[in-house]
Amino acid sequence: MQENTSSSGLTFHHVSKVYGTNQVVRDLDFSIQPGERLILLGPSGCGKTTTLRMIAGLESITSGDLYMGGTRVNDLAPGERNIAMVFQSYALYPHMTVWDNITFGLQIQKLDPKEIAQRTNQAVEILQLDGLTQRYPKELSGGQKQRVALARAIVKKAPYFLLDDVTPKS
């Protein structure tokens, strides 16, 4: 992997994304330093979600380079990027309880069960999900589902936290 020592945050170096003849993201060239926040605003179809998906590794980069922590990550698998992402559609597992949805990623990482419980209980308290942990997604309101998705991202404690259109839906 190439190193870019000019940034320890996230750097887009002339990043573009093209689908066929449709250029969705054009020549992104900027850096986000640790502790900074970036909000992407624009009309539907302008490339906001595509940009987040490129950061997460869920979309390939057509041209340019993306650096995270000074390391070029264009070809790094999503699971190797240490990113927490909340999707617009929540992406909750319908067959799992709220508790299981929140803890699933931590269990896959084989964290200590006490650490999993501590992180999850803290997120449940912060996001006011007390009393909902044994419910299934179909039993939740849109706002509750959104908070479960946020909790799942929070417990990961990732250095990069991506939120895709997280407007509560009641």
KEKEDO-965376 format. One line per field, with one value per residue (C-alpha): residue in three letters; x, y, z. Coordinates in Angstrom, 1 decimal, padded with zeros to 4 digits, always signed. Last residue first. Layout:
N
residu <- (ALA;...)
east <- (X;...)
north <- (Y;...)
up <- (Z;...)
***
This chain:
170
residu <- (SER;LYS;PRO;THR;VAL;ASP;ASP;LEU;LEU;PHE;TYR;PRO;ALA;LYS;LYS;VAL;ILE;ALA;ARG;ALA;LEU;ALA;VAL;ARG;GLN;LYS;GLN;GLY;GLY;SER;LEU;GLU;LYS;PRO;TYR;ARG;GLN;THR;LEU;GLY;ASP;LEU;GLN;LEU;ILE;GLU;VAL;ALA;GLN;ASN;THR;ARG;GLN;ALA;ILE;GLU;LYS;PRO;ASP;LEU;LYS;GLN;ILE;GLN;LEU;GLY;PHE;THR;ILE;ASN;ASP;TRP;VAL;THR;MET;HIS;PRO;TYR;LEU;ALA;TYR;SER;GLN;PHE;VAL;MET;ALA;ILE;ASN;ARG;GLU;GLY;PRO;ALA;LEU;ASP;ASN;VAL;ARG;THR;GLY;GLY;MET;TYR;LEU;ASP;GLY;SER;THR;ILE;SER;GLU;LEU;GLY;ALA;ILE;MET;ARG;LEU;THR;THR;THR;LYS;GLY;CYS;GLY;SER;PRO;GLY;LEU;LEU;ILE;LEU;ARG;GLU;GLY;PRO;GLN;ILE;SER;PHE;ASP;LEU;ASP;ARG;VAL;VAL;GLN;ASN;THR;GLY;TYR;VAL;LYS;SER;VAL;HIS;HIS;PHE;THR;LEU;GLY;SER;SER;SER;THR;ASN;GLU;GLN;MET)
east <- (-041.3;-038.9;-035.7;-033.4;-030.3;-029.5;-026.3;-024.3;-020.6;-018.4;-014.6;-012.4;-014.6;-016.0;-018.1;-020.7;-021.7;-022.5;-025.0;-026.4;-027.1;-028.9;-030.9;-031.7;-033.0;-035.2;-036.7;-037.4;-039.1;-041.3;-040.4;-042.2;-041.0;-037.5;-037.8;-038.2;-035.9;-033.8;-036.8;-037.2;-034.3;-033.7;-033.1;-030.2;-027.6;-028.9;-028.9;-025.5;-024.1;-025.7;-024.2;-020.7;-020.8;-022.4;-019.9;-017.0;-018.4;-018.8;-015.1;-014.8;-015.1;-015.1;-018.2;-019.7;-019.0;-020.7;-023.8;-024.1;-026.6;-028.8;-028.7;-029.9;-032.7;-033.8;-032.8;-034.9;-035.4;-031.7;-031.4;-030.2;-031.4;-032.5;-030.5;-027.5;-025.5;-021.9;-019.1;-015.7;-012.7;-011.3;-010.5;-014.1;-014.7;-011.8;-008.8;-008.3;-008.7;-007.4;-004.2;-002.8;-002.3;-004.9;-007.4;-006.4;-008.7;-007.1;-008.2;-010.2;-013.2;-013.3;-015.1;-018.3;-018.8;-015.4;-016.7;-015.2;-016.6;-020.1;-020.0;-019.2;-022.0;-024.4;-023.7;-023.4;-025.8;-028.7;-031.1;-030.2;-027.3;-025.7;-022.6;-021.8;-018.2;-017.0;-013.6;-012.0;-009.3;-008.7;-011.0;-009.1;-010.1;-010.1;-013.3;-012.9;-016.4;-018.8;-021.8;-020.3;-022.9;-021.4;-021.2;-021.3;-018.5;-017.0;-014.3;-011.6;-009.1;-007.2;-009.8;-008.2;-009.4;-007.5;-003.8;-002.8;+000.3;+002.0;+000.5;+001.6;+001.1;+000.0)
north <- (+008.9;+008.6;+010.0;+011.7;+009.6;+010.3;+008.2;+008.5;+007.5;+007.1;+006.7;+005.9;+002.9;+002.4;-000.6;+000.1;+003.4;+001.8;-000.8;+001.9;+004.1;+001.2;+000.7;+004.4;+004.3;+001.3;+003.3;+006.3;+004.1;+002.5;-000.9;-004.3;-005.3;-004.8;-007.5;-006.8;-008.1;-004.9;-002.6;-001.9;+000.5;+001.9;+005.4;+006.1;+006.8;+003.9;+001.4;+002.6;+002.1;-001.3;-002.4;-001.3;-003.0;-006.2;-006.5;-005.9;-008.5;-011.0;-010.5;-009.6;-012.3;-009.8;-011.6;-011.1;-007.3;-007.2;-008.9;-006.9;-004.2;-006.5;-009.2;-006.7;-005.3;-008.9;-010.8;-012.3;-008.9;-008.2;-004.4;-002.6;+000.9;+001.9;+005.1;+003.1;+003.8;+003.2;+002.3;+002.0;-000.1;-000.3;-004.0;-005.2;-003.0;-004.7;-002.5;-001.8;+002.0;+002.2;+004.4;+004.8;+008.2;+007.5;+006.9;+007.7;+007.6;+007.8;+008.9;+007.1;+004.8;+004.2;+000.9;+001.0;-000.8;+000.2;+002.3;+005.5;+004.6;+004.0;+007.4;+009.0;+007.0;+008.1;+011.8;+011.4;+014.0;+011.6;+013.3;+017.0;+018.2;+018.3;+016.5;+017.1;+016.8;+016.5;+017.2;+015.4;+013.8;+015.9;+015.8;+016.3;+017.5;+016.6;+015.1;+015.0;+014.2;+011.8;+010.5;+010.5;+008.7;+007.2;+003.6;+004.2;+006.7;+007.5;+010.1;+010.8;+013.5;+012.9;+012.3;+012.4;+011.0;+011.8;+011.3;+013.5;+014.5;+011.1;+009.4;+005.8;+003.5;+000.0)
up <- (+013.6;+010.6;+012.2;+009.6;+009.4;+005.7;+005.5;+008.7;+008.6;+011.7;+011.1;+014.1;+015.0;+018.5;+017.3;+020.0;+018.3;+015.0;+016.5;+018.7;+015.6;+013.9;+017.0;+017.2;+013.6;+014.3;+017.3;+015.0;+012.5;+015.2;+016.5;+016.6;+013.1;+014.3;+017.0;+020.7;+023.4;+023.7;+023.8;+027.5;+027.6;+024.1;+025.2;+022.9;+025.6;+027.8;+025.0;+023.9;+027.4;+027.8;+024.5;+025.3;+028.7;+027.4;+024.6;+027.0;+029.3;+026.4;+025.5;+021.8;+019.2;+016.3;+015.0;+018.5;+018.3;+014.9;+016.2;+019.5;+018.3;+016.2;+019.0;+021.6;+019.2;+018.6;+015.5;+012.7;+011.1;+010.8;+010.7;+007.6;+008.8;+005.3;+005.3;+006.4;+009.6;+009.0;+011.4;+009.8;+010.6;+007.0;+006.9;+006.8;+003.7;+001.8;+001.0;-002.7;-002.6;+000.9;+000.6;+004.1;+005.8;+008.4;+005.7;+002.1;-000.9;-004.4;-007.8;-010.4;-010.6;-006.9;-006.0;-004.0;-000.6;+000.6;+003.5;+002.0;-001.4;+000.2;+001.8;-001.6;-003.3;-000.6;-001.3;-005.1;-006.5;-006.9;-004.5;-004.0;-002.0;+001.4;+002.6;+006.3;+007.3;+010.9;+012.2;+015.1;+013.0;+009.9;+006.8;+003.6;+000.1;-003.6;-005.0;-008.8;-009.9;-008.2;-010.2;-013.7;-015.8;-019.0;-017.5;-013.8;-012.9;-009.6;-009.1;-006.5;-007.2;-003.9;-001.2;+002.2;+005.6;+008.8;+009.5;+006.5;+004.6;+005.3;+002.3;+002.1;-000.8;+000.0)
***
